[in-house]
Amino acid sequence: MTKDQNIKYLFEPQSIAVIGASNDKGKIGNAVISNIIKGGYKNKIFPINPKGGEIEGIKAYKSILDVPEEIDIACVTIPAKFVLESVKECAAKDVKYAIVITSGFSEIGKIEEERKLVETAREKGMRILGPNVFGIFTAEASLNSTFAGSVIPSGNLGIITQSGALGLAMIGQATVGNVGLSAIVSVGNKSDVDEGDLLEYMITQDRTKVILIYMEGVHEGERLVETLKRASKIKPVVIIKSGRSTRGAMAAASHTGSLAGSDAVFDDIIKQCGALRAENMMEAFEWSKFLANNPLSAGENTVIITNGGGAGVMATDACEKYNVKLYDDFNHLKTIFSPATPEFGSTKNPIDITGQAKAEDYIKAFNAALHDPEIHSVIGVFCESSRFTNEDLDMAVEQNYRQFKAAGKPIVFGLLGGETVAEYTREARRKNIPVYEDVYAGVEALGAMYSYKRYAEEKEDEVADFKFDVAAVDNIVYNARKEGRSFLFANEGQDVMKIIGISVPKSIVATNIESAVRSAATIGYPVVMKVVSKDILHKSDAGGIALDLENEQEVISAYEAIMRNCRARMPRAVIEGVAVSEMVPYGTEMIVGARIDGSFGPIVMVGLGGIYVEIMKDVSFRAVPLGRREVMEMIKEIRSYPLLLGVRGEKTRDINALVDTIIKIGSVIRNCKGISDIEINPLILYEQGMGAMAVDVRIILSRAER
């Protein structure tokens, strides 16, 4: 069984063994087998306990090797010191999946012990889920092999969680929130089975309408990106990832042995995959519940219907924040809503039916929106008044919700008020009606739906596959390695740029003052001079740069100053010479980079460049490979994007040249295994049609061939 095969066995097993099953109510082995029985699992159950006998009324076997039938999955609940031997027996028995519930492996630093489990399993083609998990619930097989203390409601939300304890809390939240689950699986330490494997099943399973993932670290990120992209084209995927802060990342590492990685990189790449990142558990459940129970709209024209002007303004602000597009054909709105709006109200969007509105006035306005093909979704905002009872709310909200749902139009309700409203809201939410005590929460859920819809309906971007002479770049890297260097010199970096067709300044390496003067004359003034040394990576810090040199005397003085500065600040550095380069025309300074990310593999980065890049942090990231549209999206995300369109009379920059540069750099980092980091800063971007120039190129070599 290969890594990508037969994940169905995990979710739809024909037989299950519980290693460590017990009649002792205080043990996890008892909780697991009791839940399997109570959950209504119809297939074969094999308790495994060295004492034999009966457990929960079922014959127990002393060893899994004694079971006379095939076993699809085995839940391992015994202490950590016995787990390896148990895994060996499972592998010998040709068990397809071992679910190692036991903790005490890589999450506490026992990496070697965990590695042995996986190696042992793979020798026989067995897969391992865990260690450090709470088990699996799958509605498809009516199987609850977790140690959860409550009944798990069946439904259409599939959950993948790295945290077992949080997964158990999610089960409780699902029960309270009337959210049924199609499956919930904890991946724990992800020694083998990970989110990508589980997504493969949930993508194709009809019962699962929405997928919710909690993660602390990324495992096999390149594969996860590819799987997430496919998943998000089929059904919504909501993700919560902890470890945003430095301390949070440290806590994640100590919890499951995961490296949280850069949160900015994670955020941008998850967006690239079409998944929806929630800030917290409540937000994630609200989005998941809304997406699982409501239709996708046919379009994006949204109207707000309210009985309070202030509440309507709040809803408008929320729409702008969460990218919900308000319908603004004022003439059409007037025609549609005038019959439902008093003279002192407003038919502009928001539609203000005023504080005098009764239930029938809301119904009239909702009906107008329901039957108009130009309106695709509605936000109903209600401020409590004496003109409404709970029965009126029920008539205005629930009945209209059912009609909108049947018509394929999403509607959300923001109900603001006191105890009457709170009481009705609690009752409506138990029926899965999208009612919220805060306007922003309802609009946010609608915004999540639109974000998913845009990605799902967008035509797939064709990968921009840039071809270049990989062998020529590899040869430059090889020669640098022979000299014991971990990076390329500036002139070598320029050679790489030339190979991939990116313009660079004219440059000559001079080894003495005389050759520096000759080089400057050959290139033409003004010139720039930079130290060349394998020991000096940050040239400006060492005083190894001189700019805007206009004549021979300035070149001589600069050469002497560079040598003096570098020898004083880095006395052990071996200086090969000084690069004399042309002083390029001014333009917009950008930064373009690429690196092998510890979580996602090859990624690219773009942002506002120059000396303030570390302070401004105006950058965006994407995983490669990627297409031109994806590159344009990442460029548009940076705050300084308007500068590229021209401000204060300046002309538009050559954005196509920037796109080309990002694609080329992405191709290098993906195809040249000896390179770990590339940074062009600055990349000077000129007017439209005038191209770009890589002024300073820094290339770091991989510690070993990837």
C-alpha positions in Angstrom: 0.0 0.0 0.0 1.6 3.3 -1.1 1.3 6.6 0.7 -1.6 7.9 -1.4 -3.6 4.7 -1.7 -6.5 3.2 0.2 -7.3 6.1 2.6 -10.8 4.8 2.3 -9.9 2.0 4.7 -9.4 4.5 7.4 -12.8 6.0 7.1 -14.8 2.9 6.0 -13.1 0.0 7.7 -14.7 -3.5 7.6 -13.0 -4.5 10.9 -11.3 -2.8 13.8 -9.0 -3.9 16.6 -8.5 -2.0 19.9 -5.1 -2.8 21.3 -5.3 -2.1 25.0 -9.0 -2.6 25.2 -10.1 -2.9 28.8 -13.1 -3.4 31.1 -11.6 -0.7 33.4 -13.8 2.4 33.0 -10.9 4.6 33.8 -8.7 3.6 30.9 -8.7 5.0 27.4 -8.9 1.5 25.9 -12.3 1.1 27.6 -13.5 4.5 26.4 -12.5 3.7 22.8 -14.1 0.3 22.6 -17.2 1.5 24.5 -17.6 4.4 22.0 -17.2 2.0 19.0 -20.1 -0.1 20.4 -22.3 2.8 21.4 -21.7 4.5 18.1 -23.4 1.7 16.2 -20.5 0.3 14.3 -21.9 -2.6 12.4 -18.7 -4.4 11.3 -16.2 -6.6 13.2 -14.7 -5.5 16.5 -11.6 -7.2 18.0 -10.6 -6.2 21.6 -6.9 -7.0 22.2 -5.7 -7.6 25.8 -3.0 -10.0 27.1 -5.5 -11.3 29.6 -8.0 -12.4 27.0 -11.6 -13.1 28.2 -14.4 -10.8 27.2 -14.4 -7.0 27.1 -17.7 -5.1 26.9 -19.3 -8.4 26.0 -17.0 -9.2 23.0 -14.4 -11.9 22.9 -10.9 -10.5 23.5 -7.7 -11.8 22.0 -4.3 -11.9 23.8 -2.5 -10.7 20.7 -3.6 -9.2 17.4 -1.7 -12.1 15.8 -4.3 -14.4 17.3 -7.2 -12.8 15.4 -8.3 -15.3 12.7 -9.6 -12.6 10.3 -8.3 -9.6 8.4 -8.1 -6.3 10.2 -8.4 -2.9 8.5 -7.5 -0.6 11.4 -6.0 -1.1 14.8 -6.3 1.5 17.6 -3.3 1.5 19.8 -4.0 2.7 23.4 -1.2 1.1 25.4 1.7 2.9 27.1 4.4 4.4 24.8 7.1 1.9 25.8 5.0 -1.0 24.4 3.9 0.7 21.2 6.8 -0.3 18.9 6.2 -4.0 19.6 2.5 -3.6 19.0 3.2 -1.8 15.7 5.4 -4.7 14.6 2.6 -7.2 15.3 0.1 -5.0 13.4 2.4 -4.9 10.5 3.0 -8.7 10.6 -0.8 -9.1 10.7 -1.1 -6.9 7.5 -3.2 -4.3 9.3 -3.8 -1.4 6.9 -3.9 1.5 9.4 -2.6 1.7 12.9 -4.1 4.6 14.9 -1.6 5.3 17.6 -3.6 7.2 20.3 -0.7 6.9 22.7 1.4 10.1 23.3 5.0 10.4 24.4 6.9 10.6 21.1 8.2 13.5 19.0 6.1 16.0 20.9 8.4 15.4 23.9 11.5 15.1 21.8 11.5 11.3 21.2 11.9 11.7 17.5 13.9 8.5 17.0 11.3 6.3 18.7 8.6 7.8 16.4 10.8 7.3 13.3 11.1 3.6 14.2 7.3 3.2 14.3 7.0 4.6 10.8 9.9 2.6 9.4 8.4 -0.6 10.9 5.0 0.1 9.4 6.3 1.0 5.9 8.2 -2.3 5.7 4.9 -4.0 5.4 2.9 -1.2 3.7 1.0 -0.2 6.8 0.1 3.5 7.4 0.2 5.2 10.8 -2.2 7.9 12.1 -0.5 9.6 15.0 1.0 9.2 17.5 -0.7 11.5 20.0 -4.2 11.5 18.6 -7.7 11.0 20.0 -8.8 8.6 17.3 -11.3 9.0 14.4 -15.1 9.4 14.0 -16.6 8.7 10.6 -20.3 8.9 10.0 -19.9 6.9 6.8 -19.1 3.8 8.9 -21.0 4.8 12.1 -17.6 4.5 13.7 -16.6 6.4 16.8 -13.1 5.1 17.8 -12.3 8.2 19.9 -12.2 8.6 23.7 -14.6 11.5 23.5 -17.0 11.7 26.4 -20.1 12.7 24.4 -22.1 11.4 21.5 -20.9 12.8 18.2 -23.8 14.2 16.0 -23.7 13.1 12.4 -23.8 15.7 9.6 -21.9 17.3 6.8 -18.9 19.0 8.4 -15.6 17.1 8.2 -12.9 18.2 10.7 -9.2 17.5 10.7 -7.3 18.6 13.8 -3.7 18.4 14.9 -4.7 18.9 18.5 -6.5 16.0 20.2 -7.7 18.1 23.1 -9.0 20.8 20.9 -10.6 18.1 18.7 -12.5 16.9 21.7 -13.6 20.5 22.5 -14.8 20.8 18.8 -17.0 17.8 19.3 -18.6 19.5 22.3 -19.0 22.8 20.3 -20.5 20.9 17.4 -23.1 19.3 19.8 -24.0 22.6 21.4 -24.1 24.4 18.1 -26.2 21.7 16.4 -23.5 21.1 13.8 -23.4 17.6 12.6 -20.1 16.0 11.6 -19.3 13.7 8.7 -15.9 12.9 10.2 -13.4 14.2 12.8 -9.8 13.0 12.7 -6.9 14.0 14.8 -3.5 13.8 13.1 -1.3 14.5 16.2 2.4 14.3 15.4 1.8 13.6 11.7 4.5 11.0 11.6 2.9 9.5 8.4 -0.8 10.3 7.7 -1.3 14.1 7.4 -3.9 16.6 6.3 -3.1 16.0 2.6 -4.0 12.3 3.0 -7.3 13.0 4.8 -8.3 15.8 2.4 -8.0 13.3 -0.5 -10.9 11.3 1.1 -13.0 14.3 2.2 -12.8 15.9 -1.3 -14.5 13.0 -2.9 -17.0 12.1 -0.2 -20.5 13.4 -0.9 -21.5 13.5 2.8 -18.8 16.1 3.6 -20.0 19.6 2.4 -17.4 21.7 4.3 -13.9 20.8 5.7 -12.5 22.5 8.8 -8.8 22.1 9.6 -7.0 23.1 12.8 -3.2 23.0 12.4 -0.1 24.0 14.3 2.6 23.2 11.7 2.8 22.3 8.0 3.9 18.8 7.0 4.8 18.1 3.3 3.7 21.6 2.3 4.1 21.3 -1.4 1.7 18.4 -1.5 -0.7 20.2 0.9 -0.8 23.2 -1.5 -1.7 21.0 -4.4 -4.4 19.1 -2.5 -5.9 22.3 -1.0 -6.1 23.9 -4.4 -8.1 21.0 -5.7 -10.2 20.7 -2.5 -11.2 24.4 -2.6 -12.5 24.0 -6.1 -14.9 21.4 -4.9 -16.0 22.4 -1.4 -15.1 25.1 1.2 -12.1 24.5 3.4 -11.8 26.6 6.6 -8.4 26.6 8.4 -7.4 27.7 11.8 -3.6 27.8 12.4 -2.1 28.7 15.7 1.4 29.9 16.2 1.0 33.4 14.8 3.1 34.9 17.6 6.6 33.9 18.6 5.5 32.4 21.8 2.6 30.7 20.1 5.0 29.1 17.6 7.2 27.9 20.5 4.1 26.4 22.2 3.1 24.6 19.0 6.6 23.2 18.7 6.5 21.8 22.3 2.9 20.6 21.8 3.2 18.4 18.6 6.9 18.8 17.6 5.7 21.1 14.8 7.5 24.1 13.4 4.9 26.8 12.9 6.9 28.6 10.2 6.4 32.1 9.0 2.8 33.2 9.6 2.9 35.7 6.8 4.0 33.0 4.4 1.3 30.7 5.7 -1.4 33.4 5.4 -0.6 34.2 1.8 -0.2 30.6 0.6 -3.5 29.5 2.2 -5.2 32.4 0.4 -3.5 31.2 -2.8 -5.1 27.8 -2.3 -8.6 29.2 -1.9 -9.0 28.2 1.7 -10.5 30.5 4.3 -8.4 31.2 7.3 -10.3 31.9 10.5 -8.8 33.8 13.4 -10.3 31.6 16.1 -12.5 28.7 16.9 -15.8 30.6 17.1 -15.2 32.3 13.7 -14.3 29.0 12.1 -17.5 27.3 13.4 -19.6 30.2 12.3 -18.3 30.1 8.8 -18.4 26.3 8.6 -22.0 26.2 9.9 -23.1 28.9 7.4 -21.3 27.3 4.4 -22.7 23.8 5.3 -26.3 25.0 5.6 -26.8 27.7 3.0 -26.7 27.9 -0.8 -24.0 29.6 -2.9 -25.4 32.8 -4.4 -25.8 33.1 -8.2 -24.1 36.5 -8.2 -22.7 39.2 -5.8 -25.4 41.9 -5.7 -26.2 42.2 -2.0 -28.8 44.4 -0.3 -29.2 45.4 3.3 -32.7 45.8 4.7 -32.9 47.5 8.1 -35.2 49.3 10.4 -32.4 51.5 11.8 -30.2 53.9 10.0 -27.2 53.5 12.3 -27.4 49.7 12.1 -27.5 50.0 8.3 -24.3 52.1 8.4 -22.6 49.4 10.6 -23.7 46.7 8.1 -22.3 48.8 5.2 -19.0 49.2 7.0 -18.9 45.4 7.6 -19.6 44.8 3.9 -16.6 46.9 2.9 -14.4 45.1 5.5 -15.4 41.6 4.4 -15.6 42.3 0.6 -19.4 41.9 0.3 -20.5 43.9 -2.7 -23.5 46.1 -2.2 -25.9 46.5 -5.2 -26.0 50.1 -6.2 -28.4 50.5 -9.1 -30.4 53.2 -7.3 -33.1 53.5 -9.9 -33.7 49.7 -9.9 -33.7 49.6 -6.1 -36.2 52.4 -6.0 -38.5 50.6 -8.3 -38.2 47.3 -6.4 -38.4 48.7 -2.8 -40.7 51.8 -3.0 -43.8 49.7 -2.3 -42.2 48.3 0.9 -40.7 51.6 2.1 -42.4 54.5 3.8 -41.9 58.0 2.3 -39.5 59.0 5.1 -37.5 55.8 4.6 -34.8 55.1 2.0 -34.6 52.9 -1.0 -30.9 53.4 -1.4 -28.8 50.5 -0.2 -29.1 50.0 2.8 -32.9 49.9 2.4 -34.2 51.7 5.5 -37.8 50.7 6.2 -37.6 52.8 9.4 -38.2 52.2 13.1 -42.0 52.1 12.4 -41.6 48.8 10.5 -43.6 45.7 11.6 -43.1 42.1 10.7 -45.3 42.5 7.6 -43.1 45.4 6.4 -40.0 43.2 6.6 -41.8 40.4 4.8 -42.8 42.8 2.0 -39.2 44.1 1.6 -37.7 40.5 1.8 -40.2 39.3 -0.8 -39.2 42.1 -3.1 -35.5 41.0 -2.8 -36.4 37.3 -3.1 -38.2 37.7 -6.4 -35.8 40.1 -8.0 -33.2 38.3 -10.2 -30.7 41.2 -9.9 -30.5 40.7 -6.1 -28.4 37.7 -5.1 -28.1 37.9 -1.3 -29.7 39.8 1.6 -28.6 41.1 5.0 -31.5 41.6 7.3 -30.8 44.0 10.2 -33.3 44.4 13.0 -33.2 46.8 16.0 -35.5 45.7 18.7 -38.7 47.8 19.1 -42.0 47.6 20.9 -43.7 46.7 17.6 -42.2 43.2 17.6 -42.9 40.1 19.6 -41.1 36.7 19.4 -43.9 35.5 17.1 -43.3 38.5 14.8 -39.6 37.8 14.7 -40.3 34.2 13.8 -42.6 35.3 11.0 -40.1 37.8 9.7 -37.0 35.7 10.1 -37.6 31.9 9.9 -40.3 31.8 7.2 -38.2 34.1 5.0 -35.1 32.2 5.6 -36.8 29.0 4.4 -38.0 30.7 1.3 -34.6 32.2 0.5 -32.9 28.9 1.0 -35.3 27.1 -1.3 -34.7 29.8 -4.0 -30.9 29.5 -3.7 -30.4 32.9 -2.2 -28.3 33.3 1.0 -29.7 35.6 3.7 -28.2 36.5 7.1 -29.9 38.3 10.0 -28.3 40.7 12.5 -30.7 41.0 15.4 -29.8 43.8 17.9 -31.6 44.2 21.2 -32.4 42.9 24.7 -33.7 39.7 26.2 -36.5 39.2 23.7 -34.1 39.3 20.8 -31.5 37.2 22.7 -34.1 34.5 23.5 -35.2 34.3 19.9 -31.7 34.3 18.5 -30.8 31.3 20.7 -33.9 29.4 19.5 -33.2 30.3 15.8 -29.6 29.2 15.9 -30.6 25.8 17.2 -32.5 25.4 13.9 -29.4 26.5 12.0 -30.9 29.8 10.9 -28.1 32.3 10.2 -29.0 34.7 13.0 -26.4 36.8 14.8 -26.4 39.1 17.7 -23.8 41.3 15.9 -24.1 42.7 12.4 -20.4 42.1 11.7 -20.6 38.4 12.4 -23.3 37.8 9.9 -21.7 39.8 7.2 -18.4 38.1 7.9 -20.0 34.7 7.3 -21.5 36.0 4.0 -18.1 37.4 3.1 -16.5 33.9 3.7 -19.1 32.4 1.3 -18.3 35.0 -1.4 -14.5 34.5 -0.9 -15.0 30.8 -1.5 -17.3 31.3 -4.4 -14.8 33.6 -6.2 -12.1 31.0 -6.0 -14.3 28.0 -6.9 -15.7 29.7 -10.0 -12.4 31.2 -11.2 -10.9 29.6 -14.2 -7.8 27.6 -13.3 -4.6 29.6 -13.8 -2.2 28.0 -16.3 1.2 27.4 -14.7 3.8 29.8 -16.1 6.5 27.3 -16.9 9.7 29.3 -17.7 12.4 27.3 -19.5 16.1 28.2 -19.0 19.5 26.6 -19.1 19.5 24.9 -15.7 22.9 23.2 -16.3 24.5 26.6 -16.8 23.2 27.9 -13.4 24.1 24.6 -11.8 27.7 25.0 -13.1 28.0 28.4 -11.5 26.8 26.9 -8.2 29.2 24.0 -8.5 32.2 26.2 -9.0 31.2 28.3 -5.9 30.9 25.1 -3.8 34.4 24.0 -5.0 35.8 27.2 -3.4 33.9 26.4 -0.1 31.5 29.2 -0.5 27.8 29.2 0.7 26.8 32.1 -1.6 27.5 33.5 -5.0 29.6 36.6 -5.6 27.7 39.6 -7.1 29.1 39.0 -10.5 28.0 35.3 -10.4 24.6 36.4 -9.3 24.5 38.7 -12.3 25.5 35.8 -14.5 22.5 33.8 -13.3 20.3 36.8 -14.1 21.7 36.9 -17.6 21.0 33.2 -18.1 17.3 33.7 -17.2 17.0 36.9 -19.2 16.8 39.6 -16.4 18.6 42.8 -17.1 21.6 43.7 -14.9 23.9 46.7 -14.8 27.2 46.6 -16.7 29.8 45.4 -14.3 33.5 44.5 -14.1 35.5 43.1 -11.2 38.7 45.1 -10.5 41.5 43.8 -8.4 43.5 47.0 -8.0 43.1 50.8 -8.3 44.4 50.9 -11.9 41.9 48.3 -13.1 39.1 50.0 -11.2 39.8 53.2 -13.1 40.0 51.4 -16.4 36.7 49.6 -15.7 34.9 52.8 -14.8 36.1 54.4 -18.1 35.0 51.4 -20.0 31.5 51.3 -18.4 31.1 55.1 -18.4 30.4 57.5 -15.5 28.7 57.6 -13.1 29.5 54.2 -11.5 29.0 52.2 -8.4 31.6 50.2 -6.5 31.0 47.2 -4.2 33.4 44.9 -2.4 33.8 41.3 -3.7 34.5 38.9 -0.8 33.3 35.4 0.1 33.5 36.6 3.8 31.4 39.7 3.4 27.7 39.0 2.6 26.3 42.4 3.9 28.5 44.9 2.0 26.9 48.1 3.3 27.5 47.0 7.0 31.2 46.6 6.2 31.4 49.9 4.4 32.0 48.1 1.2 29.8 50.2 -1.1 30.3 53.6 -2.9 27.6 55.2 -5.0 27.3 57.8 -7.8 31.0 58.2 -8.6 31.5 60.8 -11.3 35.2 60.8 -12.2 38.6 59.0 -11.9 39.6 60.7 -8.6 36.3 59.6 -6.9 36.9 56.1 -8.1 40.4 56.1 -6.6 39.1 57.5 -3.3 36.2 55.1 -3.2 38.5 52.1 -3.9 40.8 53.1 -1.0 37.9 53.8 1.3 36.2 50.4 0.6 39.5 48.5 1.3 40.1 50.5 4.5 36.6 50.1 5.8 36.4 46.3 5.1 39.8 45.6 6.6 39.0 47.6 9.7 35.5 46.1 10.2 36.2 42.6 9.0 40.0 42.1 9.3 39.8 38.3 8.6 37.9 38.7 5.3 39.6 37.7 2.1 38.9 40.4 -0.5 38.9 39.3 -4.1 38.4 42.8 -5.5 35.8 45.5 -6.1 32.9 45.3 -8.6 32.6 48.5 -10.7 29.1 48.8 -12.1 27.1 51.4 -14.0 24.9 53.7 -12.0 21.5 52.8 -13.3 18.6 55.3 -13.8 16.2 55.9 -11.0 12.8 54.1 -10.9 10.6 52.4 -8.4 12.6 50.1 -6.1 11.0 46.7 -5.6 12.2 43.5 -4.0 11.8 40.1 -5.6 12.9 37.0 -3.8 12.6 33.2 -3.6 13.6 30.6 -1.1 13.1 27.0 0.0 10.6 27.4 2.8 10.8 24.9 5.6 7.1 24.3 5.4 6.0 24.9 1.8 9.2 24.2 -0.2 9.9 26.7 -3.1 8.2 30.1 -2.6 8.4 33.5 -4.1 8.1 37.0 -2.6 7.5 40.5 -3.9 7.3 43.8 -2.2 8.4 47.4 -2.0 12.2 47.3 -2.0 15.2 49.4 -1.0 16.7 49.9 2.4 13.4 50.1 4.3 12.1 46.6 3.3 12.7 45.1 6.8 10.9 48.0 8.4 7.9 48.4 6.1 7.4 44.6 5.6 5.2 45.4 2.6 5.6 42.0 0.9 3.5 39.1 -0.2 4.3 35.4 -0.8 3.2 32.5 -3.0 4.1 28.9 -3.4 5.5 27.8 -6.8 4.7 26.7 -9.4 2.1 29.4 -10.2 0.5 31.2 -13.1 0.5 34.8 -14.2 -2.8 35.6 -12.7 -1.6 34.4 -9.3 1.5 36.6 -9.6 -0.7 39.6 -10.4 -2.8 38.9 -7.4 0.3 38.8 -5.1 1.5 42.1 -6.5 -1.9 43.7 -6.0 -1.8 42.6 -2.3 1.1 44.8 -1.3 0.1 48.2 0.2 2.4 50.0 -2.2 0.7 48.6 -5.3 -0.9 52.0 -6.2 2.7 53.4 -6.6 3.1 51.1 -9.6 0.0 52.5 -11.2 1.5 56.0 -11.1 0.9 58.8 -8.6 1.4 62.6 -8.6 1.8 62.6 -12.4 4.2 59.6 -12.6 3.6 57.1 -15.3 2.6 53.5 -14.8 5.4 51.1 -14.0 6.2 48.1 -16.2 4.2 45.6 -14.1 4.5 42.9 -16.8 8.3 43.1 -16.4 7.8 42.6 -12.6 5.5 39.6 -13.3 8.1 38.1 -15.6 10.9 38.5 -13.0 8.9 36.8 -10.3 8.1 33.8 -12.6 11.7 33.5 -13.7 13.0 33.6 -10.1 10.4 31.1 -9.1 11.6 28.7 -11.9 15.2 29.0 -10.7 14.4 28.2 -7.1 12.3 25.3 -8.1 14.7 23.7 -10.6 18.2 24.5 -9.3 18.6 22.2 -6.3 21.8 23.9 -5.2 20.2 27.2 -4.4 18.2 27.9 -1.2 17.6 31.7 -1.4 17.5 34.4 -4.1 17.0 38.1 -3.4 16.9 41.0 -5.9 16.9 44.2 -3.9 16.4 46.5 -5.5 14.8 45.5 -8.7 14.4 48.9 -10.4 11.0 49.0 -12.2 10.8 51.5 -15.0 7.9 53.0 -17.0 5.5 50.7 -18.9 7.4 49.0 -21.7 10.8 50.0 -20.4 11.4 46.9 -18.3 13.2 46.3 -15.1 16.8 45.9 -13.9 18.2 43.7 -11.1 20.7 46.1 -9.4 21.7 43.9 -6.4 21.4 40.1 -6.5 22.1 37.9 -3.5 22.0 34.1 -4.0 22.5 31.7 -1.1 23.5 28.0 -1.7 21.7 25.1 -0.2 23.6 23.3 2.6 23.2 20.1 0.6 21.6 19.2 -2.8 17.8 19.0 -2.4 
